[in-house]
Amino acid sequence: MQKLTVILMVLSLASCQYSAEQAQQVVDQAIAAHGQTKLDQVKISFDFRDKRYSAYRTPEKYVYTRLFVDSLELVEDVLVNSSKFTRLINGDTTEVIDSMATKYSNSVNSVLYFVQLPYLLNDPAVIKSYEGTQRIEGAEYDVIKVQFRAGDGGADFTDEYRYWFNQQTSMLDYLAYNYQTNGGGVRFREAYNRSDRMGITFQDYINYEVPIGTSLGDIPSLFEKGQLKELSRIINEDIKVTKR
């Protein structure tokens, strides 16, 4: 019995390693297909819902910003390595209580996370596994499951994601996730309106609401049957890419 247990453990570890390697291969191919191997060499900026966002990376850090006008004041939020938050009003640093700094940081992170997919799936906090293939709207997809390491994955490390990569193009066509904050929920996004900036692909998303409790793997079937409710469109405008 003990020998059988050891054999099963070895097989399980080998299976997990194979799954992780397969997932890594799919993600790396997708990053290349999206032209995102250049993201560590450029600064990206864009408008999203009346706010201006930007992101750039150096070997030591990455910096996210959000710029907008509030009551005739120019507000700039700066987030370094997703941990150090600073708010400036009309160019002067202003004090922000911890709870609001966390709220603002999460908001900035969320917008810039989706813009930089699939690049950020190689973040150290990400745990990837290959979930096999799935057919959606007549095309075959590699399915990647993503979870996050506690402590490294931010406040929402308990969230779970699925990504569907087109086997023919290696492009990220669909994604889904569940979240626990604010009562929890499930979302499904369909990529559309792709555009190219200096060889980097950007894409908008149609955002669908999914019944709470739905397994992420079951969502494509509901989507094909037209049973998902469109909530919003994730549209990024005036996209610019500049060399650092």
Salt bridges, closest charged atoms under 4 A:
ASP47 OD1 - ARG52 NH1 3.01
ASP77 OD2 - ARG66 NH2 2.76
ASP77 OD1 - ARG87 NE 2.62
GLU140 OE2 - ARG135 NH1 2.74
GLU160 OE2 - ARG162 NH1 2.53
ASP173 OD1 - ARG194 NH2 2.61
GLU230 OE2 - ARG233 NE 2.73
ASP238 OD2 - ARG52 NH1 3.31
ASP238 OD1 - LYS240 NZ 2.55
